[in-house]
């Protein structure tokens, strides 16, 4: 299976539930890139549009997954609390991300 490395910039944001509870922090994969990933790798998706990836932010690399969000028509990448802390991620500030699908 051929792998695909994608690098992009994105702005982290927190997801708030319908009750207003904030939890997970995400970045959205750019739409054009999401379209290409979905075209090439949709057959590897698991439940809820989950696709395993290796993500890199700064000096941190971790195994994770991206999820396809039909409302935004893009993949979402969750940022672990440990990674946010290590890389001093600030909500609303642009970050450089790379994912290996």
C-alpha positions as CSV (number, residue, x, y, z in Angstrom):
1,X,0.0,0.0,0.0
2,X,1.3,3.4,-1.0
3,X,1.5,6.0,1.8
4,X,0.8,9.7,1.5
5,X,2.5,12.5,3.5
6,X,0.5,15.7,3.8
7,X,1.8,18.9,5.4
8,X,-0.5,21.9,6.1
9,X,-1.1,24.7,8.5
10,X,-4.2,24.9,10.6
11,X,-5.7,26.7,13.6
12,X,-6.5,24.6,16.6
13,X,-10.0,24.9,18.2
14,X,-12.0,23.2,21.0
15,X,-15.1,21.2,20.3
16,X,-18.0,22.2,22.4
17,X,-20.9,19.8,22.9
18,X,-24.6,20.8,22.7
19,X,-24.4,21.3,26.5
20,X,-21.5,23.8,26.0
21,X,-19.0,21.5,27.5
22,X,-15.5,21.9,25.9
23,X,-13.3,18.9,25.5
24,X,-11.3,17.8,22.6
25,X,-9.0,20.1,20.7
26,X,-8.9,19.6,16.9
27,X,-7.5,21.0,13.7
28,X,-9.3,20.6,10.4
29,X,-7.5,19.2,7.5
30,X,-7.8,21.6,4.5
31,X,-10.7,20.6,2.2
32,X,-8.7,20.1,-0.9
33,X,-6.4,17.8,1.0
34,X,-9.3,16.0,2.6
35,X,-10.8,15.4,-0.8
36,X,-7.6,13.8,-2.1
37,X,-7.1,11.7,1.1
38,X,-10.7,10.4,0.9
39,X,-10.4,9.7,-2.8
40,X,-7.2,7.6,-2.3
41,X,-7.8,6.1,1.1
42,X,-11.6,5.9,1.8
43,X,-11.4,2.1,1.5
44,X,-9.2,2.0,4.6
45,X,-11.7,4.0,6.8
46,X,-13.1,2.3,9.8
47,X,-16.3,3.2,11.7
48,X,-17.4,6.9,11.6
49,X,-14.9,7.7,8.8
50,X,-11.9,6.9,11.0
51,X,-8.6,6.7,9.2
52,X,-5.3,5.8,11.0
53,X,-2.4,8.2,10.6
54,X,0.9,9.2,12.1
55,X,0.8,12.9,13.0
56,X,3.7,15.3,13.5
57,X,3.6,18.7,15.2
58,X,6.9,20.4,16.0
59,X,9.2,17.8,17.5
60,X,6.3,15.5,18.5
61,X,5.1,12.5,16.6
62,X,2.2,10.2,17.5
63,X,-0.1,7.5,16.2
64,X,-3.7,8.7,16.0
65,X,-6.6,8.9,13.5
66,X,-8.4,11.5,11.5
67,X,-12.2,11.4,11.3
68,X,-14.3,12.6,8.4
69,X,-16.8,15.3,9.4
70,X,-19.7,15.4,6.9
71,X,-20.8,18.8,8.2
72,X,-17.5,20.4,7.4
73,X,-16.7,18.0,4.5
74,X,-13.2,17.6,5.9
75,X,-11.2,15.4,8.2
76,X,-10.6,16.3,11.8
77,X,-7.3,15.6,13.6
78,X,-7.5,15.5,17.4
79,X,-4.6,17.0,19.3
80,X,-3.7,15.1,22.5
81,X,-3.3,17.2,25.7
82,X,0.3,15.9,26.0
83,X,1.2,17.1,22.5
84,X,-0.5,20.5,23.1
85,X,1.5,20.9,26.3
86,X,4.9,19.7,24.8
87,X,4.5,22.0,21.7
88,X,3.0,24.9,23.6
89,X,-0.1,25.0,21.3
90,X,-2.4,28.0,21.9
91,X,-6.0,27.8,20.7
92,X,-6.4,30.2,17.7
93,X,-2.7,30.3,16.8
94,X,-1.7,28.7,13.5
95,X,0.3,25.5,13.8
96,X,2.2,23.4,11.2
97,X,1.0,19.8,11.0
98,X,2.1,16.8,8.9
99,X,0.2,13.5,8.7
100,X,1.3,10.2,7.1
101,X,-1.7,8.3,5.8
